[in-house]
Amino acid sequence: MEVDLIFKIAAVGILVAVLNILLQRSGRDDQALMTTIVALVVVLMIVVQKISELFELIKRLFDL
């Protein structure tokens, strides 16, 4: 597993946490929720791409 991937996901998490706190304190709860949902979708897309690469590697490894 690439350490770079873990750092990317952690960076997104930290950025979203800070934005979420700032937006909630300014009274924009709806925008804070949307920011969290968008970040979740972005992280899921990254993870799905890596899982797809893993399946391709397994297919090549076993000649399927």
C-alpha positions as CSV (number, residue, x, y, z in Angstrom):
1,M,0.0,0.0,0.0
2,E,1.2,3.4,-0.8
3,V,1.9,5.8,2.1
4,D,1.1,8.6,-0.3
5,L,-2.6,7.5,-0.4
6,I,-2.9,7.6,3.3
7,F,-1.5,11.1,3.4
8,K,-3.9,12.3,0.7
9,I,-6.9,10.9,2.6
10,A,-5.6,12.4,5.9
11,A,-5.1,15.8,4.2
12,V,-8.6,15.8,2.9
13,G,-9.9,14.8,6.4
14,I,-8.0,17.6,8.1
15,L,-9.0,20.2,5.6
16,V,-12.7,19.2,5.8
17,A,-12.6,19.2,9.6
18,V,-11.2,22.8,9.7
19,L,-13.7,24.0,7.0
20,N,-16.6,22.2,8.9
21,I,-15.7,24.0,12.1
22,L,-15.4,27.4,10.5
23,L,-18.6,27.0,8.6
24,Q,-20.6,25.8,11.6
25,R,-19.3,28.6,13.8
26,S,-20.4,31.2,11.2
27,G,-23.9,29.7,11.1
28,R,-23.7,28.0,7.8
29,D,-24.6,24.4,8.8
30,D,-25.9,23.5,5.4
31,Q,-22.7,24.4,3.7
32,A,-20.7,22.5,6.3
33,L,-22.7,19.4,5.7
34,M,-22.3,19.7,1.9
35,T,-18.6,20.1,2.3
36,T,-18.4,16.9,4.4
37,I,-20.5,15.0,1.8
38,V,-18.3,16.2,-1.1
39,A,-15.2,15.3,0.7
40,L,-16.6,11.8,1.4
41,V,-17.4,11.4,-2.3
42,V,-13.9,12.4,-3.2
43,V,-12.2,10.0,-0.8
44,L,-14.6,7.2,-1.9
45,M,-13.6,7.9,-5.6
46,I,-9.9,7.6,-4.7
47,V,-10.5,4.4,-2.8
48,V,-12.6,2.9,-5.6
49,Q,-9.8,3.6,-8.1
50,K,-7.3,1.9,-5.9
51,I,-9.6,-1.1,-5.5
52,S,-10.0,-1.3,-9.2
53,E,-6.2,-1.3,-9.7
54,L,-6.0,-4.1,-7.1
55,F,-8.6,-6.2,-9.1
56,E,-6.7,-5.6,-12.3
57,L,-3.5,-6.7,-10.7
58,I,-5.1,-9.9,-9.4
59,K,-6.6,-10.6,-12.8
60,R,-3.1,-10.2,-14.4
61,L,-1.5,-12.3,-11.7
62,F,-3.8,-15.3,-12.1
63,D,-4.3,-14.8,-15.9
64,L,-8.0,-14.5,-15.6
